[in-house]
Amino acid sequence: MSSLADFMVSRLAEALSDYNALVKSLERYQEVLISEYKQRRSYMVGKEPGSKFLIIGDLHGDLDTLKKILNKVDVSVMKGCKELELTFLGDYIDRGPNQLETILTVLELKAEFPECVTILRGNHEPPPFLIPSPHDFPHELRLLFGYEKGTNIYAKFQELFSSMPLVQYVNKTFVALHGGLPTENYRREVTLVEFFMGVSEDQFNRLLTEILWNDPIDITNVDRKPSPRGAGYLFGSSVTNWFLGKYNFKFVVRGHEPAYEGFKLNHNGRVVTLFSRVGEPYFNKRAAYMFVDTSAEISLKDIKSYVKVID
Ligand SMILES: [Mn+2]
């Protein structure tokens, strides 16, 4: 048996060997993301149920935890994309010790197994109009490569960020995104694609902000209220229940918020938060990820049993 972690370590060393190799790798990743975007013509990845999914939350430069998770996967199950799909919920960089290695590992996985790896965009993979704080990744690159080369590499990463999908869904099963359900189209008669992507560029930018920044709130009788983060909204269980009922999904899985045990449940278990990194500046005890077999019936009352924690 050869673990996916060992396999990725050698690929990562190649991509990182020098500046020119890195630029070439980034261009290769961009080709993969852009060709998929052109095929879908949307920032949504839709699937039919049938596969097993391993879902990973915020990493923020925690390469060690990512390796621990990938260690549990045999590389052979990824070949041919028949047995397992990987979904990443965004926030690969900022605030962590191995930001570049972490995002390159994720991108390399995408390039190696394009049909069974989905890398969603987080708010730390930002558009220029919505930079989070801190956003130390560009500084990190300039420290590593010098000002000019570091700036060039960051520009290539910005192209990658804007090519990443925002939402993955598996019909009748789950919706995965970084922050939360957008509230703007709550209770409106719109298609699933319109619900997330809107019908104009202005609306798309508002929905993008919500998808990347929203958090669930458990206070009843609140549909939405502005987020204390300064961007996005807090969305109530009314939004979740309406959304899941109307579009026929069982639950929403998202990252974005640290959780002491690596995960938390909101809205009666219908919103699962995964946080897949440990260490400063966060104080969570564990990292978590999720394993969902979409060929089997989903039991909402056992939703916790789909979550795996690592110490
Ligand atoms: Mn986030």
Residues whose N, C-alpha, C, O or C-beta is under 5 A from the ligand:
A	BS01	MN	D91 G122 N123 L212 H256
